[in-house]
């Protein structure tokens, strides 16, 4: 397996990871919006922190995907 194929695989993986993390953060945020007033403060904070962490990880995977795309562009 050469460098080009490995970069293409990473690009696809990073894209999938970021989409999954965005979906999970959306579900957590909806949980905050829908049931936020009835949840205890500790659970509400955990949901909020989880949603933010998932968004941050999705952002980092998008940056990694962008770097791989730039490396792939340089190889062509």
C-alpha positions in Angstrom: 0.0 0.0 0.0 1.6 3.2 -1.1 1.5 6.7 0.5 -1.3 8.0 -1.7 -3.7 5.1 -0.8 -2.9 5.5 2.9 -3.7 9.3 2.7 -7.0 8.6 0.9 -7.9 6.1 3.6 -7.1 8.6 6.3 -9.2 11.3 4.6 -12.2 9.0 4.4 -11.8 7.9 8.0 -11.4 11.4 9.4 -14.4 12.6 7.5 -16.5 9.7 8.9 -15.2 10.3 12.5 -16.1 14.0 12.3 -19.6 13.3 11.0 -20.3 10.8 13.7 -19.0 13.2 16.4 -21.2 16.0 15.0 -24.2 13.7 15.1 -23.5 12.7 18.7 -23.0 16.3 19.8 -26.3 17.2 18.1 -28.1 14.4 20.1 -26.6 15.6 23.3 -27.5 19.2 22.6 -31.1 18.2 21.8 -31.1 16.3 25.1 -30.1 19.6 26.8 -32.8 21.6 25.0 -35.6 19.1 25.4 -35.1 17.9 28.9 -32.7 20.5 30.3 -35.1 22.1 32.7 -36.0 18.8 34.4 -32.4 17.5 34.7 -30.2 18.0 37.8 -27.4 20.5 37.4 -24.7 17.8 37.4 -26.2 15.8 34.6 -26.9 19.0 32.6 -23.3 20.0 32.9 -22.1 16.6 31.8 -24.3 16.7 28.7 -23.1 20.2 27.9 -19.4 19.3 28.4 -19.9 16.1 26.3 -21.5 18.1 23.5 -18.6 20.6 23.5 -16.0 17.8 23.6 -17.5 16.0 20.7 -17.6 19.3 18.7 -13.9 19.9 19.5 -12.9 16.4 18.5 -14.9 16.8 15.2 -13.0 20.0 14.6 -9.6 18.4 15.1 -10.5 15.5 12.8 -11.5 18.1 10.1 -8.2 19.8 10.5 -6.4 16.5 10.2 -8.4 15.7 7.1 -7.5 19.1 5.6 -3.8 18.4 6.2 -4.0 15.0 4.5 -5.8 16.6 1.6 -3.0 19.2 1.3 -0.4 16.5 1.4 -2.3 14.5 -1.3 -2.5 17.7 -3.4 1.3 18.1 -3.2 1.9 14.5 -4.2 -0.1 14.9 -7.5 
